[in-house]
Amino acid sequence: MRASSPARRVGSAAAAAALSAALCVAATAPVSAAPAAATGHHLTGTPVAKVTKADWEKGLRSYFVLADPADVEAAKKAVVDNGGTVFAAYDKIGVVVAHAKGEKFADAVRAVRGVQAVGATRTSDVPRQAYDPPIPKAPTQQQPTEKERLRWDMEQIRADEAWKVTTGSRDVVVGVLDTGVDDQHPDLKENFVAGKSASCAYGRLDRREGAWRDTGSHGTHVARTIAGAKNRGGVGGGAPRGPIAAVRIAEEPTGLFFPENTVCAFMFAGDQRFDVTNNSYYTDPWQFVCPNDVDQAAILDGVRRAVRYAQNRGVLHVAAAGNSDYDLANKTTDSTSPNDSTPIKNRPIGNSCLDIPTEIPGVITVSATGDAGVKASYSNYGVAKIDVAAPGGDPFGGQDRGVYSTVPGGGFGYKAGTSMASPHVAGVVALLASVHPDAGPAELAALLRKQARDVPCPDDDRCTGGKELNSFYGEGEVDAAKAVRTRR
C-alpha cells in the first residue's frame, strides 16, 4: 500500500515505489508508442458507441451504473437519456461504465426505475488517453548472462522438490492482472500466451497486439515468480512449464488501477477461463472501500460481481495482503485515500470497509515472509483475514533478501512486498491444478490451505492464534513439495 507505508505496487505514484526502489536493479523500461486507434470493448449485450480521441472532453467523470442483468438495457438508456456515454457494459453482471459531465448526472440516473446504484469510480477526470490509448512499446532485450540458480524464496517454499513431481501443465493458465508483462523477456516468452492477453486500462478491453505490455516493471517481476521458464539462464518460476497471460489494468500516466479496469480484467479472466489470477494491487482510488458511501458502495458491488463471475467460471483469485503492517481485522482510519486527488486525512473507517479485491469472499489473501520465514516487517495481517503466507522478502535484510525476478528489457532485479508473496502462491496453485486437473476453485483453495506448513506466532503480541491458524500466517507458509503430493 501507499503513502507512509511501504508500497504494495510499483509505478502508481512517487510514494508507491518505496520497497522496490530500494531493491530493484536498473533495467530497460518500456515507453509509449504513438497514439493508436480506439480500443475494442468487452461486451455481452447491446454494443456501446465507438469512441475516438475527438470524443474526449475535459471534465468527464467515470461512473458505475448497476442494475439487475435483466434491466441492464434500461440502465444504458438512462445513461444516454441523461447526457452520458456508455463507455463499456458487462450485461451478464449488470455493470455499465458511464462517462458524463455535470454534478446532476448521478442523482438523475439513480432515480430511474431499474437502476440499483450509481457511483463515481474516481475523484479525478477521465484522462485523454482513455479515448486514444497508446500501446506500450516492446523494450530492447538484453540476453541473460548469469546461470540459473535456485533462489532463497523458491528454496523456502520447496519448489525444487515439487519440480521432481511436476513443473506445471500447459493446460493450466495463470492470469497476471497488473501493470502488464514484457512478453519478449527471455525468461517469459516461452510461457507467454498472447492470445489470452489484453489491456483493461481505462476500463475498456483492448486486444491490440502489445496492449498488454508493461508500463512499469511490477507485472513483469510478478510473472516470472509464477512461471518463469527453466531455460538454463535467468530465474525459473514456481510453475516453470505453466502458461501465463497478462491483463494490464494500470493506466498511463498515473499507474493507477481504477475499479472499471479491475471489473474489465475479472470479466476477461472469466471469459478466458483462466485457472488462476494473481492480484498484487488494491483497487484505486480508495485503499479501503466503504459501503456507507454511495459512490464506494457501487464500486464494492461492481467489483464483487466481476470477481464472482470469474469464480463461477472456474477461476481462483490470489491477492496480496498489503504492505502497511496493518491489522485488517481492526480498521480505524485511512489517510491515503483518495489517491487520485487530495487524500482525506484520518478518514474514519471500520471493518466493513474492504481492501478490494483482497478482502472479497473467495479470494486467497497472502501475507509476506522474509528469508527466515518470519512475517515481513511491512506485511498486513489480521484474524480471519490471511489465508496463507509466502516469501515476499524484507528490505531490512539487504538487497539480496528481496525477491529476485525479471524486469522489462531482459533484465533482473530485486523487489520486496506482499506483491512478491502473492505470485509464489499463484505458482503453487498452478502446480496443484496440474496434479488435480478436475479440481475447481473451492477445492484448490482447500488443498492450498491443507498443504501449508504450520508457522507459530513469533514473539509479537499482535499475532493471535495457534500454530495451525493465526493472524500473521493464516494456515501457514505454502509448501510446493507437499502441495503436489497432497491427496484429495
C-alpha positions in Angstrom: 0.0 0.0 0.0 1.0 3.6 -0.3 2.0 6.8 1.4 3.9 6.5 4.6 3.8 2.7 4.3 6.0 0.5 2.0 4.4 0.2 -1.4 2.2 -2.6 -2.4 2.7 -2.0 -6.0 5.2 -0.2 -8.2 4.6 2.7 -10.6 1.4 4.3 -9.2 2.9 7.4 -7.6 6.2 8.6 -6.2 5.4 7.3 -2.7 4.4 3.9 -4.1 8.0 3.0 -5.0 9.4 2.7 -1.5 10.2 -1.0 -1.3 11.1 -1.7 -4.9 13.1 1.5 -5.4 15.4 0.4 -2.7 15.8 -3.1 -4.1 15.3 -3.1 -7.8 18.2 -3.4 -10.2 18.0 -1.0 -13.1 16.7 -2.3 -16.4 15.3 -1.1 -19.7 11.8 0.3 -19.3 9.0 0.4 -21.9 8.0 3.7 -23.4 4.7 4.6 -25.1 4.3 4.3 -28.8 2.5 6.9 -30.9 -1.3 7.1 -30.2 -3.3 4.4 -31.9 -6.8 3.8 -33.0 -9.6 3.4 -30.4 -9.8 0.2 -28.5 -12.2 -2.7 -28.8 -14.5 -3.3 -25.9 -15.7 -6.3 -23.9 -19.5 -6.7 -24.2 -22.0 -9.3 -23.6 -25.1 -7.4 -24.8 -26.0 -4.4 -26.9 -22.9 -2.8 -28.4 -21.9 0.6 -27.0 -20.9 3.6 -29.1 -17.5 3.6 -30.6 -15.4 6.4 -29.1 -12.5 8.3 -30.7 -10.0 10.8 -29.3 -12.3 13.6 -30.7 -15.0 12.4 -28.2 -12.9 13.1 -25.1 -13.8 16.3 -23.1 -12.2 17.9 -20.2 -14.2 17.3 -17.0 -15.5 13.9 -17.9 -16.0 11.6 -14.9 -16.5 7.8 -14.8 -19.4 6.0 -13.0 -20.6 2.5 -12.3 -24.3 2.2 -13.1 -25.6 -1.1 -11.6 -28.7 -3.0 -12.4 -30.1 -6.5 -12.4 -28.9 -8.1 -15.6 -32.5 -8.2 -16.8 -32.6 -4.4 -16.5 -29.3 -3.5 -18.0 -30.7 -2.2 -21.2 -32.8 0.3 -19.2 -29.7 1.3 -17.3 -27.8 2.0 -20.6 -30.8 4.1 -21.8 -30.8 6.0 -18.6 -27.2 6.9 -19.1 -27.7 8.2 -22.6 -31.0 10.0 -21.7 -29.2 12.0 -19.0 -26.3 13.1 -21.2 -23.8 10.4 -20.6 -21.9 7.9 -22.8 -21.9 4.1 -22.3 -18.2 3.6 -22.3 -18.4 -0.2 -21.6 -21.0 -2.6 -20.5 -21.0 -6.0 -18.8 -24.5 -7.3 -19.3 -24.1 -10.6 -17.6 -23.4 -8.9 -14.2 -25.4 -5.7 -14.7 -22.5 -3.3 -14.7 -22.4 -0.3 -17.0 -19.4 2.0 -17.2 -20.6 5.5 -18.0 -18.8 8.8 -18.7 -20.6 12.1 -18.1 -20.1 15.7 -17.1 -22.1 17.6 -14.6 -22.9 17.2 -10.9 -26.5 16.1 -11.5 -25.8 13.1 -13.7 -25.5 10.5 -10.8 -28.6 11.7 -9.0 -30.7 11.7 -12.2 -29.7 8.2 -13.2 -30.3 6.9 -9.6 -33.9 8.0 -9.9 -34.5 5.8 -12.9 -36.5 2.6 -12.3 -34.4 -0.5 -12.6 -31.2 1.2 -11.6 -29.8 -0.2 -8.4 -26.8 2.0 -7.8 -24.7 4.7 -9.3 -21.2 5.6 -8.1 -18.2 7.6 -9.3 -15.3 5.3 -9.8 -12.7 8.0 -9.4 -12.4 11.5 -7.9 -10.4 12.8 -10.9 -11.3 13.4 -14.5 -11.1 10.6 -17.1 -7.8 11.1 -18.8 -7.4 11.9 -22.5 -5.7 8.5 -23.1 -8.9 6.7 -22.4 -10.1 7.8 -25.8 -6.8 7.3 -27.6 -4.8 4.7 -25.6 -1.2 4.2 -26.6 0.3 0.8 -27.0 3.4 0.3 -24.8 6.5 -0.2 -26.9 8.4 -3.5 -26.6 11.7 -2.8 -24.9 15.0 -3.9 -26.4 16.0 -7.2 -24.9 19.4 -7.9 -23.3 20.3 -11.6 -23.1 20.8 -13.1 -19.6 24.5 -13.6 -18.7 24.1 -15.4 -15.4 23.4 -19.1 -15.0 20.1 -20.1 -13.4 20.3 -20.9 -9.8 17.9 -21.7 -7.0 16.8 -18.6 -5.2 16.1 -18.4 -1.4 12.4 -17.8 -2.0 11.9 -20.9 -4.2 14.0 -23.0 -1.8 11.9 -21.7 1.1 8.7 -23.0 -0.5 10.5 -26.2 -1.6 9.8 -25.6 -5.2 12.8 -27.6 -6.2 11.4 -30.7 -4.5 8.0 -30.1 -6.2 9.6 -29.9 -9.7 10.6 -33.6 -9.2 6.9 -34.4 -9.4 5.7 -31.7 -11.8 6.8 -28.4 -13.3 3.2 -27.5 -14.2 0.8 -28.2 -17.0 0.4 -26.4 -20.4 -3.4 -26.6 -19.7 -3.2 -24.5 -16.5 -3.2 -20.8 -17.3 -2.4 -18.1 -14.8 -3.5 -14.5 -15.5 -1.2 -11.8 -14.3 -3.5 -8.8 -13.5 -1.0 -6.0 -13.1 1.0 -3.3 -14.8 1.4 -5.5 -17.9 4.1 -8.0 -18.8 7.2 -7.9 -21.0 6.2 -10.8 -23.2 9.6 -10.8 -25.0 11.7 -11.3 -21.9 13.9 -14.4 -22.5 12.6 -15.9 -19.2 8.9 -15.3 -20.0 8.4 -15.5 -23.8 8.4 -19.3 -23.8 5.3 -19.4 -21.5 3.5 -16.3 -22.5 0.1 -16.6 -24.2 -0.6 -13.6 -26.3 -3.9 -14.9 -27.4 -5.2 -14.8 -23.9 -3.7 -11.4 -23.0 -5.1 -7.9 -23.2 -5.3 -4.4 -21.6 -8.1 -3.3 -19.4 -6.6 0.1 -18.7 -9.2 2.9 -18.6 -12.0 0.3 -18.2 -12.3 -0.9 -21.7 -10.9 -4.1 -23.2 -8.1 -3.6 -25.7 -6.8 -6.7 -27.5 -4.5 -5.0 -29.9 -1.1 -6.6 -30.3 1.1 -5.4 -27.4 -1.6 -3.6 -25.4 -0.7 -6.0 -22.5 2.9 -4.8 -22.3 4.4 -3.5 -19.0 4.1 0.2 -18.4 6.4 -0.1 -15.3 8.2 -3.3 -14.1 5.9 -4.7 -11.4 3.9 -7.1 -13.6 7.0 -8.5 -15.3 8.6 -9.1 -11.9 5.5 -10.9 -10.7 5.2 -13.0 -13.8 8.5 -14.8 -13.5 7.8 -15.8 -9.9 4.7 -17.5 -11.1 6.0 -19.2 -14.2 9.5 -18.1 -15.4 10.9 -20.8 -17.7 13.7 -23.0 -16.6 16.0 -22.3 -19.6 19.4 -22.7 -18.1 19.6 -18.9 -17.7 17.9 -16.3 -15.6 15.4 -17.4 -12.9 12.8 -20.2 -13.0 9.4 -19.6 -11.5 7.1 -21.7 -9.3 5.4 -23.5 -12.2 8.1 -23.2 -14.8 6.2 -25.1 -17.5 2.9 -23.2 -16.9 1.4 -20.7 -19.4 0.9 -17.1 -18.3 -1.3 -14.4 -19.7 -1.2 -10.7 -19.0 -4.1 -8.4 -18.3 -2.8 -4.8 -17.9 -5.0 -2.8 -15.6 -2.6 0.0 -14.7 -3.3 3.3 -16.6 -0.9 5.8 -18.0 0.3 8.2 -16.9 -0.8 7.7 -13.3 -0.2 3.9 -13.0 -3.4 3.6 -11.0 -5.8 0.6 -11.1 -9.3 2.0 -11.2 -12.5 0.0 -10.5 -13.6 -0.1 -14.1 -10.2 -1.5 -15.1 -10.5 -4.2 -12.4 -14.0 -5.2 -13.5 -12.9 -5.5 -17.1 -10.0 -7.7 -16.0 -12.0 -10.1 -13.9 -14.6 -10.4 -16.7 -11.9 -11.1 -19.2 -10.3 -13.7 -16.8 -13.7 -15.5 -16.5 -14.4 -15.4 -20.3 -10.9 -16.7 -21.0 -11.4 -19.3 -18.2 -8.0 -18.7 -16.6 -7.4 -21.3 -13.8 -5.8 -18.7 -11.5 -5.3 -14.9 -11.4 -2.7 -13.1 -9.4 -3.7 -9.7 -8.0 -0.8 -7.8 -6.4 -2.6 -4.4 -6.0 -5.5 -2.7 -4.5 -8.3 -1.0 -6.5 -7.8 2.7 -6.6 -8.6 5.4 -5.6 -9.8 4.1 -2.2 -7.4 1.9 -0.2 -10.4 0.8 1.8 -13.8 0.9 0.1 -16.7 1.7 2.5 -20.3 0.6 1.9 -21.8 3.6 3.8 -20.6 5.9 1.0 -22.9 6.0 -2.1 -20.0 6.0 -4.6 -17.9 3.5 -2.8 -20.9 1.1 -2.3 -21.3 1.0 -6.1 -17.6 0.3 -6.5 -17.7 -2.5 -4.0 -20.7 -4.1 -5.6 -19.5 -3.8 -9.1 -16.1 -5.4 -8.4 -17.7 -8.1 -6.3 -19.9 -9.0 -9.2 -17.0 -9.3 -11.6 -14.9 -11.4 -9.1 -17.9 -13.7 -8.6 -18.4 -14.0 -12.4 -14.9 -15.3 -12.8 -15.1 -17.6 -9.8 -18.3 -19.1 -11.2 -16.4 -19.9 -14.4 -13.6 -21.8 -12.6 -11.1 -19.1 -11.7 -9.3 -18.9 -8.3 -8.1 -15.5 -7.4 -4.9 -14.9 -5.3 -4.2 -11.5 -3.9 -1.6 -9.6 -1.9 -2.5 -8.6 1.7 -0.8 -5.2 1.5 2.3 -3.5 2.9 1.2 -1.3 5.7 2.0 -3.6 8.7 -1.8 -3.0 9.4 -4.3 -5.2 11.2 -7.0 -5.8 8.6 -9.3 -7.1 11.3 -9.2 -3.9 13.3 -9.5 -1.0 10.9 -9.7 2.6 12.3 -8.5 5.4 9.9 -7.1 5.8 6.4 -5.2 8.9 5.4 -4.1 7.7 1.9 -7.4 7.9 0.0 -8.5 9.0 -2.5 -5.1 8.7 -4.1 -6.1 10.3 -7.5 -6.8 13.7 -5.9 -6.4 15.1 -2.3 -6.4 12.3 0.3 -8.7 12.8 3.3 -6.7 13.0 6.5 -7.7 10.5 9.2 -10.8 9.3 7.3 -12.7 7.1 9.7 -13.1 3.5 8.5 -14.3 0.3 10.1 -14.1 -3.4 9.3 -17.0 -3.1 6.8 -14.6 -1.1 4.6 -12.7 -3.5 2.4 -9.4 -3.6 0.6 -10.5 -4.9 -2.8 -10.1 -7.4 -4.3 -8.1 -8.7 -1.4 -11.0 -8.9 1.1 -13.7 -10.1 -1.3 -15.1 -13.6 -0.4 -13.3 -16.5 -2.1 -10.1 -14.6 -2.8 -6.9 -16.1 -1.3 -5.2 -13.4 0.7 -1.4 -13.8 1.1 0.9 -12.2 3.7 4.6 -12.0 3.3 7.6 -13.6 5.0 11.3 -12.8 4.9 14.1 -15.3 4.2 13.9 -16.5 7.8 10.2 -17.5 7.4 9.0 -14.8 9.8 6.4 -12.2 8.9 8.0 -9.4 6.8 8.2 -6.1 8.6 5.7 -4.4 6.3 3.1 -7.2 5.8 -0.5 -6.7 6.7 -2.1 -9.3 8.9 -5.4 -10.0 10.7 -7.6 -12.6 12.3 -9.6 -14.5 9.6 -8.0 -12.2 7.0 -4.9 -14.1 5.9 -5.2 -17.4 4.2 -1.6 -18.3 3.7 1.9 -16.8 3.7 4.7 -16.8 1.2 8.1 -15.3 0.6 8.0 -11.6 -0.1 11.4 -10.6 1.0 12.3 -7.9 3.6 14.4 -4.8 2.7 15.8 -4.7 6.2 17.7 -7.9 5.3 19.6 -6.2 2.5 19.1 -6.2 -1.3 19.6 -9.9 -1.8 16.9 -10.6 0.8 14.3 -9.3 -1.6 12.8 -11.5 -4.3 14.9 -11.7 -7.5 12.9 -11.8 -10.7 12.5 -10.4 -14.2 12.2 -6.8 -15.2 11.5 -5.4 -18.7 14.2 -5.5 -21.3 15.7 -8.9 -20.4 16.9 -7.7 -17.0 16.5 -8.9 -13.4 16.0 -7.1 -10.2 15.1 -7.3 -6.5 11.7 -6.2 -5.1 10.0 -6.9 -1.8 6.4 -6.8 -0.8 3.2 -8.8 -0.5 3.1 -8.2 -4.2 6.1 -10.6 -4.4 4.5 -13.1 -2.0 1.2 -13.5 -3.8 2.7 -14.8 -7.1 4.5 -17.6 -5.1 1.1 -18.8 -4.1 -0.3 -18.4 -7.6 2.5 -20.6 -8.8 1.8 -23.2 -6.1 -1.9 -23.2 -7.1 -0.9 -23.8 -10.7 1.1 -26.8 -9.6 -1.9 -28.0 -7.6 -4.2 -27.6 -10.6 -1.7 -29.6 -12.7 -1.8 -32.6 -10.4 -5.6 -32.2 -9.8 -6.9 -31.1 -13.2 -10.6 -31.6 -12.4 -10.5 -29.6 -9.1 -12.5 -26.4 -9.0 -11.6 -23.1 -7.3 -13.1 -24.0 -3.9 -11.3 -27.4 -3.8 -8.0 -25.9 -5.0 -8.3 -23.3 -2.2 -8.9 -26.0 0.4 -5.9 -28.0 -0.9 -3.8 -24.9 -0.7 -4.6 -24.4 2.9 -4.2 -28.1 3.7 -0.6 -28.2 2.4 0.6 -25.1 4.1 3.4 -25.5 6.6 2.3 -24.5 10.1 4.1 -21.4 11.4 3.5 -20.4 15.0 3.2 -16.8 16.2 6.6 -15.1 16.8 7.3 -13.1 20.0 4.9 -10.4 18.9 1.7 -9.5 20.9 -0.1 -8.6 17.7 -0.1 -12.1 16.5 -3.0 -14.1 17.8 -4.0 -17.7 17.3 -2.2 -21.0 17.4 0.4 -22.8 15.3 -2.1 -24.2 12.8 -4.0 -20.9 12.2 -3.1 -17.4 13.3 -3.4 -13.8 12.2 0.2 -13.5 10.8 0.4 -16.6 8.6 -3.2 -17.9 8.3 -2.9 -21.6 7.7 0.8 -21.3 7.3 3.5 -20.8 4.6 2.9 -22.5 1.3 4.9 -25.7 0.6 5.1 -26.6 -3.1 6.6 -30.0 -2.5 3.8 -31.0 -0.1 1.2 -29.5 -2.4 2.0 -31.7 -5.4 1.8 -34.7 -3.1 -1.4 -33.7 -1.3 -4.2 -36.3 -1.7 -7.8 -35.1 -2.1 
